[in-house]
Amino acid sequence: MSTTQDRSNVGQLSSADTAELFKQYVVPNYGRYPVSLVRGEGSRVWDAEGKEYLDFFPGWGCNLLGHCPDTIVAAVQEQIATLIHVPNSWLIEAQGQWAKLLSERSFGGQAFFCNSGTEANEAAIKLARLHTPPQRYKIITFQGGFHGRTFGATSATAQPKYHEGIGPLLAGFSYAPFGDLEAVAQLIDDQTAAIMVEPIQGEGGVRIPPEGFLAGLRKLADEHELLLIFDEVQTGCGRTGHWFGYQHFDVTPDILTLAKSLCGGVAGGALLTTKEIAPSLRPGMHAATFGGNPIAARAGIAAIEMIERDNLLENVAVLSEIFRERMTALQAECDLIQEVRVIGMMIGVELAIEGAPAVKACLEKGLLINCTQGNVIRLLPAMNLTPEEVHQGCDILVDVIKNMAPAS
Ligand SMILES: *Cc1c(COP(=O)(O)O)cnc(C)c1O
């Protein structure tokens, strides 16, 4: 086949044809459903066969504004025809504007831009080591946490299943149980540089910290002159109904990392830090070739503008309450459910049994959801769902869970 033919074929293959391409040519490092998604609009997505799905897990948390949000599409279309990429050896107006918007909505600091969550966390790890005295290199993280797949971030991720066979890991990480301040205090020594934590664990199963935990970490960090790093790759950018998850708990980090929904579905990542700490990431010490490129920057600005234009933070509170009501009502009549955890557009339903069959059954009924940690149904829906869509999806989910076989 010629290249031209290959290109004209995009958008014409069945799911089975695409599956064949993957079997032959794509590294099999993901578990994939045998469905090729080809088009999306809001919280609806369509496969190559024309089947419509309601998407309660759009873009694995990246599409917080739904599929193809109008402001993102317009900004990217305009930018891509004007200037696609220029390196960070030049000033980039949109990057500066974007950094200002993020600073004004967080703690008034400065931004470093990259392309993904793991990259933002790598920058945070380097910055913590650079900013603290030379003997300090250790970082305390939390069991069940998730920080990404590059080596620093994987080493920070305290889940043994992600470490098997790839060692040695980056030195200096030690792990505490999520929520256990006493254990953190025990791990701190004069080589500790930082504490790194997701304010709400996402991949770990939508785990909300116990009362006072984050404030306790802030206190420990201050007492021992450590940096407090919040990984808000999943909880940031409006997900929880505040701009950033930390704003729920009234505890401000020294370093904040963002990605996933940061650019309304376009790839982008960022690290925010204070003006005092920022200069430690001095010229020559760190970089990302595509970081803060004009397209990502315009998309990032458009995402903020859309959230404000459409009052989406307020909408999250409304939608979240519906999810909470529906799931707690289900819990009351179904003993397969061990716990329901809801914060903004993060919904975790912990089952007494494996969750994978529920994901499959929902897929067949036209609802896309996720299961994490084996038994936690996780929803990361878009903040611009309609209440009707919430109910429609919950009807399917409730029906599926009620019909699951009881734990044996
Ligand atoms: C997804 C995620 C990451 C990794 O982000 P990538 O963009 O896949 O590198 C890091 N931290 C948290 C909390 C995440 O949810």
Ligand as a Chemical Component Dictionary entry (heavy atoms), coordinates in Angstrom:
data_LIG
# 
_chem_comp.id                   LIG 
_chem_comp.type                 NON-POLYMER 
_chem_comp.pdbx_formal_charge   0 
_chem_comp.three_letter_code    LIG 
# 
loop_
_chem_comp_atom.comp_id 
_chem_comp_atom.atom_id 
_chem_comp_atom.alt_atom_id 
_chem_comp_atom.type_symbol 
_chem_comp_atom.charge 
_chem_comp_atom.model_Cartn_x 
_chem_comp_atom.model_Cartn_y 
_chem_comp_atom.model_Cartn_z 
_chem_comp_atom.pdbx_ordinal 
LIG C1 C1 C 0 -2.002 10.013 35.358 1  
LIG C2 C2 C 0 -1.198 10.465 36.517 2  
LIG C3 C3 C 0 0.184  10.698 36.393 3  
LIG C4 C4 C 0 0.944  10.412 35.125 4  
LIG O1 O1 O 0 0.583  11.264 34.085 5  
LIG P1 P1 P 0 1.085  10.948 32.593 6  
LIG O2 O2 O 0 0.602  12.131 31.815 7  
LIG O3 O3 O 0 0.477  9.657  32.171 8  
LIG O4 O4 O 0 2.562  10.867 32.641 9  
LIG C5 C5 C 0 0.859  11.195 37.485 10 
LIG N1 N1 N 0 0.226  11.437 38.639 11 
LIG C6 C6 C 0 -1.097 11.239 38.799 12 
LIG C7 C7 C 0 -1.748 11.562 40.098 13 
LIG C8 C8 C 0 -1.852 10.727 37.736 14 
LIG O5 O5 O 0 -3.153 10.500 37.899 15 
# 
loop_
_chem_comp_bond.comp_id 
_chem_comp_bond.atom_id_1 
_chem_comp_bond.atom_id_2 
_chem_comp_bond.value_order 
_chem_comp_bond.pdbx_ordinal 
LIG C1 C2 SING 1  
LIG C2 C3 SING 2  
LIG C2 C8 DOUB 3  
LIG C3 C4 SING 4  
LIG C3 C5 DOUB 5  
LIG C4 O1 SING 6  
LIG O1 P1 SING 7  
LIG P1 O2 DOUB 8  
LIG P1 O3 SING 9  
LIG P1 O4 SING 10 
LIG C5 N1 SING 11 
LIG N1 C6 DOUB 12 
LIG C6 C7 SING 13 
LIG C6 C8 SING 14 
LIG C8 O5 SING 15 
# 
